[in-house]
Amino acid sequence: MMTVVQLTRRFGGRSAIQDLTFSACEGEILGLVGPNGSGKTTTARLLAGVLEPTSGHLSLYGRSPLRDAIEYRALIGYLPETAPAWGELRVREQLMQWAAIQGMPLRRSLLQMEWVLGVCGLEPCLERRIETLSRGYRQRVGLAMALLSNPKVMILDEPTAGLDPLQSETIRETILRLRQGRLIVIATHRVEDAEGVCTRLLVLHQGRLVADGTPDELRRRTGKTETLTAEIRGCRELVRERCRSLLFVEAVEVGGEEEWVRVTLRHRRGTDIRADLFRLAVREGWEIRELREERPPLPRVIASLLGGSP
Amino acid sequence: MSRVRMIWKREFLRALFQPSYAFSAAVFTAMTGLNFWKQVHDQSGQDVTLNLLLFGSLFFWVLVLLWVSVVTLRTFPEEVRSGTLELWLAAPVREWELVLGKFAAVWLLIVLGTLPLAVYAPLLRWAEAQPWPIPWVEIWTALAGLWGIAGLLAAVGMAVALVFETPLPAFLAVFSAGLLLFFAESFVPFRWTVTPRWGYSVMLIQQAGDWSRGVADTRSLVALATGMAFFLFLSVRLLQLKRLR
C-alpha cells in the first residue's frame, strides 16, 4: 500500500534522508523513531507530500506525490509537528472550512465533523477560538483536521510533543482507536510514546534506516540473553540447582524471602523457557506466585541499536 | 475552479472580520481623507479637477502602496509564521489554485477598502453647500485604475512575500518592490520618458497619473493585466519551490 524505495532528500549538500526503503500496509501503526536530526520530520513531510524527494520513489496505492499530487494528498491526513491552525477561527469554523478545502460536500462535512468531534473529544470546545485552547486541545484540533476526510493514511509528526502525561495518553488512545482500516505513521523522538502504540518501528539515525521491526523484534536484536523472573515456594538451593539444569538457561540468580525464592533466569535470546519451568515446578511440587519476562525498556533498546550503551 | 472560489471566499471572510484589516482600512481611509482635505485647501481657487485632488498626489499613491503592502502580508508570511503553510502544502490543492484564491481575496479586500474614496466628492459638495456636478465617470475610472494598479502591486507583493518568511522583512520588501515599480522612471534613460513606447508599461507613476485624470489607456490595461499574470505565475513557481527547499 505504501511503498518507499531509496528515498533521498538533500538540503543543499546535506542529506536529511538517505536511501530510505520500506513498505507498510493498512492496520499498521508505523513509528519513525530516532534522535533529534535523524530525519523523522523530513520523512513525515516527504510522505505527506509537503516536500519533494531529491531522488527515490514513493507511492500510496499506486499514486505518486509527483505525478498524481492531488489524488496522493487526498489519501493523506497530516498533522504537522506544531499542530498549526488558524487561531482566530472557532473549532467549528476551522473544521468546516478544512472540509471544504478537502472538496467534501456540505452534508458529508457535517457527518464527518460530528464523527471527528466525538473521536477527538472536541465537543466541549466547538465554539471556542483555537487561540484560546490549551496545547492539548489544539493538538486534538490538528488531529481532527487530519482525520476529517477519513483518510487511508495518517501521518502524525510528534503528536504528543509538549503534552502532559494525561493528555499524551488521551492522544495515544485516540490513535489506537483510529487504527482500524488505515495506516498511521507517527514520527516521534519519545520512544516511550511509541511503545504500546506502534506495531512496527523504523529507527532512523543521521538520515539512514538502521532498524525496522516490531518492538519485540528490536528487543531480540539487542543483547544475547533474555531474562525471566519467577517467585517460587521451595528450597532455595534446590531451586537454583534445578533451574540451572533447564535447557537454554545460562545463568541463575536467587534471592527473596525465606519461604518465597525470587529466581532470575537468563536464557538464550529467542528461546521461551516458561513451559519448561512450569513442568519443573509441577515435578518438584513447587508453587509459583509470579512469573514474568523482564523486557529491556524500549529507549534502551533503541539507544543500543543506535550504537549507544545497551 | 471550485477550489479557487472556496479558497477566495475563505480567505476573504477570514480577513474581513480581523481587527487588523478593519484598523488598517480605517487608517487608510482617514489618511486619504486628510490628504484630500489638504489638497482641496491648498489648491482652492486654482484650475484643478476634483479627480486630481482626490487621486493625483504622490502622497496618495504612497498611501496606496503602504496599505497594499500591509494587506498583502496576510497572504503568505503570516501562514509561514503560524506554520499553516505546511497544511496548505499537504492539502489536495494545486499551487495555482492557492495563489489565485488568495490573490482574489486580497484584491477584493483592497477594492472594499478603497470604496470610501467614492464618497469624498459628495461629502465635499455637501460641505460646500453649493450645487456642482460630481464627475462620477472620472471618479469611477480613476478607481478602476487604482484597483488595477493595486492588483499589480498585490501580485508583486505575493511573489516578494513568498521569498521572506517573517512579516516585517516581507513588508519592507513588498513596499520597496512597489516603490521601485512606481519610480522606475527615475532609473531609466531620459528619452524613454519623453517618447514613452513600451517604457510606459513599466512606469506605474505615469499610468497612475493618467488614471487619476480619468483617462483609461488600453496600454495601461494590457500592462497591468500582463504584469499581474506574470507575478502570479512567479508566485506559483515560488510556492512550488518551497517543496524543493
Interface residues (C-beta under 8 A of the other chain):
Chain A: F11 R45 A48 G49 V50 L51 E52 A69 I70 E71 R73 A74 I76 Y78 P80 T82 P84 A85 W86 G87 E88 L89 Q97 A100 I101 Q102 G103 M145
Chain B: S2 R3 M6 I7 R10 R14 Q18 S82 G83 T84 E86 L87 L89 A90 A91 P92 V93 R94 R243 L244 R245
